[in-house]
Structures are given as structure tokens and as C-alpha cells.
């Protein structure tokens, strides 16, 4: 299902951590006014050209779901081309709008696009600055843009120290409530295909995290002490290219298990 106010351009940065590449979401009917661009992706000239060509009515805002370079590196160049600003939870990655100046995005911020409206939902966990966006079309449809909090295929990585598993689990709970309360039709992830059963996927993400935590507990009980030692047991089958990410993920899980009252 596609609508005039919802389009996606896939960035040319496929890889083990980015799946098919970064999804750059274009929100707003370009025949009715300027588009809102979410996650312009890596610094790639051809990708920037495709975005500009697709936004015939101009670009009103560039939004970042989080700071990771595969989502944010193109943002300053795109802002310069479009004459707009970049809005991000982390001010380091924001660019003031030349027309209106700096513009923050606290929880609940409303952002309009032709044919739709976005609401900012603060969802830390994958990173400290992770945001999701609830997209509500004038046709009554609802969608949830999740950045890397939820992917279209597989599961996301929470890497210590920026990633925080406790915050991530709480954000999953909040996202599930949003899906339920607003009747969200699909999750629009930062990588991978759109998700047609958002509530089911969010519940499976929580189950997966709790299963991994149990595996970490068992590895520690068996004598593993460092993140590398635990990862060698729990993530024994991961390729060498993502071994470091697995170890940082274990570090985040060990940090979570050291907190009082952890699950």
C-alpha cells in the first residue's frame, strides 16, 4: 500500500549492519507543497539528486531518527541544497533553518506535511537520541517510522555505551502502546521492508531480547566474564564483520543485568 504522502528512496549503502541500505522516507504529497525528509542517509551525490528530484515542491524539514552516520551524513548537504534546516534530538547534528532558526523536537512535537501530520515520539535505546515518528494521513491511515529501533528484517543491535537496553525495553513498550492506540497499519523502519504486523513484531522483539538476556546469564554462570567471552558463547555464529558489534551488544546486556530490578 502506497499513498501520495508516503514514499521511500533506498540509499546505496547495503551491508551487514544496514541490510539493503538506509530507507530515506519522503513524507508529504509533493504536488501539494514541500516534503518532509526523514533520514537522508549517507553522503552520496546520486542519492541526494534522487531526493531533490522527488521533492518537486521543495523540502520543508529534514528529520533524523538518530545520529548514526548511515542516517545523518547527507543531512547538512541536503539542507544546503534545499535551503532548510535539520532537526535532531542531538543538537550536534541539527542545522538551523535559515528561515526560522534552530528548531528542537521534544516529545509530542507536531510537524505538518502536505496530506499528513507527524508526531515526535522519544524512543531511546538503540541510541540515546533515538526518535520515532507517528505519521497520520488525512486519509485516516497511521504509520510508525522507527529508525533503527525496529528493523524490517532481523533484529537491531544495542551497542554499549550509547545503546541502553533498559531504555530500549521501555521504548518497545511505548511503541506497542502507540501501535495499539492509533491503529498503526505498518512500521516504516530505517532498514529493510515495511512491517505489516507491527504489534506482533514489537512483541517478538521483546521476547528476543529477554531470550538473549537469559543466554547471557547462563554464559556468565558457566564462567564467562568479559563481553568478548560472553559473545563467543551467545553469538558464536555471527560473522567476523559484526563480531565487534556483538561484543558491544553483550556489554549493553551486562550493564543492564547489573542494574537493580532488571528482568
C-alpha positions as a printed NumPy array, in Angstrom:
array([[  0.   ,   0.   ,   0.   ],
       [  1.466,   3.344,  -1.084],
       [ -0.001,   6.82 ,  -0.788],
       [  0.924,  10.194,  -2.32 ],
       [  2.232,  11.437,   1.037],
       [  4.444,   8.404,   1.725],
       [  7.421,   7.418,  -0.414],
       [ 10.82 ,   5.831,   0.14 ],
       [ 14.183,   6.099,  -1.61 ],
       [ 16.711,   3.374,  -0.775],
       [ 20.26 ,   4.614,  -0.204],
       [ 23.105,   2.718,  -1.929],
       [ 24.786,   1.555,   1.281],
       [ 23.812,  -2.098,   1.67 ],
       [ 25.861,  -4.087,   4.178],
       [ 25.803,  -6.407,   7.202],
       [ 24.608,  -3.622,   9.519],
       [ 22.436,  -1.706,   7.024],
       [ 20.657,  -4.628,   5.291],
       [ 19.517,  -3.422,   1.838],
       [ 20.565,   0.144,   2.657],
       [ 19.12 ,   3.11 ,   4.548],
       [ 15.467,   3.934,   3.911],
       [ 15.057,   7.64 ,   3.252],
       [ 11.393,   8.418,   3.863],
       [  9.708,  11.249,   1.963],
       [  6.576,  12.463,   3.736],
       [  4.047,  14.753,   2.111],
       [  2.417,  14.939,  -1.305],
       [  4.955,  16.864,  -3.449],
       [  2.173,  18.178,  -5.701],
       [  0.649,  19.973,  -2.725],
       [  3.711,  21.525,  -1.124],
       [  7.138,  20.893,   0.386],
       [  8.159,  17.443,   1.58 ],
       [  9.491,  16.339,   4.972],
       [ 12.572,  14.118,   4.561],
       [ 13.411,  11.587,   7.283],
       [ 16.949,  10.146,   7.406],
       [ 18.619,  11.389,   4.199],
       [ 21.223,   8.662,   4.626],
       [ 24.915,   8.547,   3.729],
       [ 26.767,  11.289,   1.873],
       [ 26.175,  10.129,  -1.69 ],
       [ 25.727,  12.636,  -4.513],
       [ 23.431,  10.451,  -6.605],
       [ 21.21 ,   9.718,  -3.589],
       [ 20.967,  13.449,  -2.889],
       [ 19.976,  14.048,  -6.522],
       [ 17.231,  11.442,  -6.284],
       [ 15.864,  13.049,  -3.117],
       [ 15.845,  16.521,  -4.624],
       [ 14.209,  15.278,  -7.834],
       [ 11.492,  13.514,  -5.817],
       [ 10.706,  16.653,  -3.819],
       [  9.361,  18.819,  -6.624],
       [  7.553,  21.107,  -4.187],
       [ 10.697,  21.697,  -2.111],
       [ 11.738,  20.385,   1.304],
       [ 10.36 ,  21.948,   4.476],
       [ 12.211,  19.888,   7.089],
       [ 14.903,  17.232,   7.364],
       [ 14.407,  14.969,  10.39 ],
       [ 16.846,  12.462,  11.879],
       [ 15.72 ,   9.381,  13.774],
       [ 19.216,   9.224,  15.331],
       [ 22.779,  10.32 ,  14.765],
       [ 24.307,   7.194,  13.168],
       [ 26.21 ,   8.173,  10.036],
       [ 24.273,   5.91 ,   7.68 ],
       [ 21.221,   8.04 ,   8.531],
       [ 22.668,  11.506,   9.048],
       [ 25.76 ,  12.141,   6.899],
       [ 23.801,  13.507,   3.923],
       [ 21.741,  15.87 ,   6.067],
       [ 23.961,  19.009,   6.007],
       [ 24.429,  18.857,   2.23 ],
       [ 20.731,  18.247,   1.618],
       [ 19.825,  21.146,   3.925],
       [ 22.101,  23.442,   1.941],
       [ 20.634,  22.298,  -1.373],
       [ 17.056,  22.66 ,  -0.133],
       [ 17.509,  25.835,   1.905],
       [ 16.009,  24.273,   5.037],
       [ 17.164,  23.019,   8.427],
       [ 17.952,  19.663,  10.014],
       [ 16.037,  18.726,  13.152],
       [ 17.531,  16.124,  15.503],
       [ 17.3  ,  15.139,  19.15 ],
       [ 21.056,  15.635,  19.467],
       [ 21.773,  19.325,  18.751],
       [ 25.24 ,  18.404,  17.453],
       [ 23.555,  17.016,  14.336],
       [ 20.978,  19.785,  13.912],
       [ 21.292,  22.562,  11.346],
       [ 19.365,  25.811,  12.   ],
       [ 16.728,  26.596,   9.405],
       [ 17.877,  29.757,   7.572],
       [ 14.255,  30.965,   7.577],
       [ 13.285,  30.316,  11.197],
       [ 16.453,  29.426,  13.127],
       [ 17.03 ,  26.399,  15.405],
       [ 14.086,  24.098,  15.987],
       [ 14.125,  21.361,  18.639],
       [ 11.965,  18.215,  18.621],
       [ 10.787,  17.401,  22.142],
       [  8.371,  14.551,  22.709],
       [  4.968,  15.268,  21.202],
       [  6.164,  17.849,  18.678],
       [  3.779,  18.097,  15.702],
       [  5.203,  18.547,  12.207],
       [  2.943,  19.029,   9.222],
       [  3.395,  17.738,   5.678],
       [  1.007,  18.026,   2.733],
       [ -1.656,  15.411,   3.377],
       [ -0.299,  14.21 ,   6.707],
       [  0.982,  15.118,  10.152],
       [  3.878,  13.716,  12.165],
       [  4.188,  13.455,  15.925],
       [  7.597,  13.049,  17.549],
       [  7.9  ,  10.103,  19.936],
       [ 11.07 ,   9.948,  22.023],
       [ 12.231,   6.314,  21.97 ],
       [ 15.778,   5.973,  23.329],
       [ 17.536,   2.643,  23.456],
       [ 19.251,   1.91 ,  20.153],
       [ 20.963,   5.24 ,  20.801],
       [ 20.382,   7.87 ,  23.44 ],
       [ 18.91 ,  10.212,  20.837],
       [ 16.627,   7.749,  19.008],
       [ 13.28 ,   9.142,  17.88 ],
       [ 10.258,   7.56 ,  16.222],
       [  7.605,   9.421,  14.248],
       [  3.89 ,   8.693,  14.175],
       [  2.587,   9.567,  10.715],
       [ -1.154,  10.222,  10.395],
       [ -2.552,  10.795,   6.934],
       [ -5.611,  12.836,   6.104],
       [ -6.978,   9.595,   4.673],
       [ -7.095,   8.161,   8.219],
       [ -4.122,   5.794,   7.871],
       [ -1.423,   5.68 ,  10.569],
       [  2.187,   4.603,  10.268],
       [  5.161,   4.467,  12.647],
       [  8.667,   5.39 ,  11.484],
       [ 11.122,   3.656,  13.79 ],
       [ 14.633,   4.365,  12.524],
       [ 16.843,   1.575,  13.862],
       [ 14.727,   0.865,  16.931],
       [ 12.867,  -1.731,  14.848],
       [ 14.067,  -3.112,  11.522],
       [ 12.141,  -4.636,   8.667],
       [ 14.188,  -7.809,   8.835],
       [ 16.102,  -9.4  ,  11.708],
       [ 16.695,  -7.53 ,  14.958],
       [ 18.526,  -4.332,  15.76 ],
       [ 21.781,  -4.001,  17.717],
       [ 22.058,  -2.121,  21.007],
       [ 25.717,  -1.255,  21.461],
       [ 27.288,  -0.057,  24.695],
       [ 27.77 ,   2.711,  25.744],
       [ 25.359,   4.726,  23.562],
       [ 22.766,   1.959,  23.457],
       [ 20.855,   1.207,  26.64 ],
       [ 18.849,  -1.985,  26.984],
       [ 16.638,  -0.799,  29.84 ],
       [ 15.632,   2.286,  27.856],
       [ 15.149,   0.108,  24.781],
       [ 12.718,  -2.247,  26.507],
       [ 10.732,   0.705,  27.859],
       [ 10.62 ,   2.23 ,  24.381],
       [  9.373,  -1.039,  22.894],
       [  6.524,  -0.939,  25.406],
       [  5.698,   2.628,  24.434],
       [  5.807,   1.842,  20.728],
       [  3.452,  -1.085,  21.253],
       [  1.007,   1.232,  23.038],
       [  1.198,   3.711,  20.169],
       [  0.554,   0.935,  17.64 ],
       [ -2.474,  -0.195,  19.633],
       [ -3.888,   3.233,  20.473],
       [ -3.62 ,   4.667,  16.956],
       [ -4.244,   1.532,  14.922],
       [ -0.868,   1.768,  13.186],
       [ -1.057,  -0.062,   9.854],
       [  2.659,  -0.56 ,   9.263],
       [  6.072,   0.074,  10.753],
       [  8.344,   2.035,   8.43 ],
       [ 11.867,   1.027,   9.517],
       [ 15.243,   2.611,   8.866],
       [ 16.397,  -0.566,   7.122],
       [ 14.55 ,  -3.421,   5.485],
       [ 10.976,  -3.796,   4.231],
       [  7.875,  -2.273,   5.77 ],
       [  6.262,  -4.34 ,   8.523],
       [  2.582,  -5.195,   8.105],
       [  2.065,  -6.657,  11.61 ],
       [  3.618,  -4.005,  13.875],
       [  2.211,  -5.202,  17.204],
       [  3.318,  -8.764,  16.572],
       [  6.811,  -7.651,  15.588],
       [  7.235,  -5.461,  18.667],
       [  6.22 ,  -8.324,  20.929],
       [  8.673, -10.637,  19.161],
       [ 11.436,  -8.058,  19.661],
       [ 10.809,  -8.044,  23.411],
       [ 10.771, -11.861,  23.513],
       [ 14.031, -11.993,  21.579],
       [ 15.714,  -9.55 ,  23.972],
       [ 14.637, -11.499,  27.025],
       [ 15.85 , -14.763,  25.475],
       [ 19.243, -13.192,  24.749],
       [ 19.448, -11.92 ,  28.319],
       [ 18.855, -15.423,  29.601],
       [ 21.626, -16.725,  27.356],
       [ 23.964, -14.065,  28.734],
       [ 23.055, -15.046,  32.307],
       [ 23.796, -18.683,  31.516],
       [ 27.136, -17.835,  29.895],
       [ 28.169, -15.82 ,  32.945],
       [ 27.062, -18.634,  35.261],
       [ 29.226, -21.016,  33.224],
       [ 32.302, -18.865,  33.788],
       [ 32.38 , -16.216,  31.037],
       [ 33.402, -12.86 ,  32.462],
       [ 34.209, -10.332,  29.752],
       [ 31.92 ,  -9.148,  26.951],
       [ 34.176, -10.931,  24.451],
       [ 33.938, -14.202,  26.382],
       [ 30.165, -13.983,  26.625],
       [ 29.823, -13.044,  22.946],
       [ 31.901, -16.067,  21.957],
       [ 29.199, -18.224,  23.544],
       [ 25.981, -16.303,  22.883],
       [ 26.885, -15.006,  19.409],
       [ 29.117, -17.871,  18.316],
       [ 27.646, -17.951,  14.816],
       [ 27.951, -14.262,  13.869],
       [ 30.344, -13.324,  11.007],
       [ 33.659, -11.669,  11.816],
       [ 32.417,  -8.428,  10.256],
       [ 29.889,  -7.92 ,  13.043],
       [ 31.866,  -9.505,  15.884],
       [ 32.699,  -6.152,  17.469],
       [ 29.035,  -5.127,  17.354],
       [ 28.11 ,  -8.4  ,  19.071],
       [ 30.61 ,  -7.735,  21.86 ],
       [ 29.289,  -4.21 ,  22.382],
       [ 25.763,  -5.627,  22.429],
       [ 26.8  ,  -8.046,  25.175],
       [ 28.353,  -5.152,  27.076],
       [ 24.98 ,  -3.375,  26.984],
       [ 23.262,  -6.527,  28.252],
       [ 25.781,  -6.991,  31.068],
       [ 25.296,  -3.361,  32.033],
       [ 21.527,  -3.892,  32.126],
       [ 21.822,  -7.062,  34.233],
       [ 23.909,  -5.158,  36.775],
       [ 21.03 ,  -2.737,  37.402],
       [ 18.775,  -3.389,  40.405],
       [ 15.436,  -4.855,  39.386],
       [ 16.498,  -5.882,  35.881],
       [ 14.354,  -8.539,  34.189]])
